[in-house]
């Protein structure tokens, strides 16, 4: 009858964000429980940057962990979101050229809270070395957030292997979801 049909529909629909996230996880080097499909890339980026800043608060009254590091050539919307998060959270957004990212991570040291980069630059096609940059961020106690909008579905991605903390991406570009397709968010197991 009607009632069992509704129950079946709801039981299949309700977990769809986790079910589809588990499928995307296979493409981005994550475990099924680390990826969920929801919202837009921008909304997900906002959520993970705020979370990263909350995970890296100032300690003992010292003005540490007050910088979000991005790239000047990064996808514009990502930088608008990062600027909004910086203003909301009272931290600084510092954007540097792609060639200066690793040196800047080292020079910022314990002032750096989180880096936010797109793995593949949307204009130039430049591929960042996710493992090396994430490792550099972790070496100074910062977190790494990656935007996979231009890499998920186009090349192998290994979030867990690289030690990434967070990642976001869209379903409408190279995952072939089309207009209006939801985005996805990845959170490393240690932060869940």
Secondary structure, 3 states (H helix, E strand, C coil): CHHHHHHHHHHHHCCHHHHHHHHHHHHHCCCHHHEEECCCHHHHHHHHHHHHHHHCCCCCCCCCCCEEEEECCCCHHHHHHHHHHHHHHCCEEEEECHHHHHHHHHHHHHHEEEEEEECECCCCCCECCHHHHHHHHHHCCCEEEEECCCCCCCCCCCHHHHCCCEEEEECCCCCCCCCCCCEEEEECHHHC
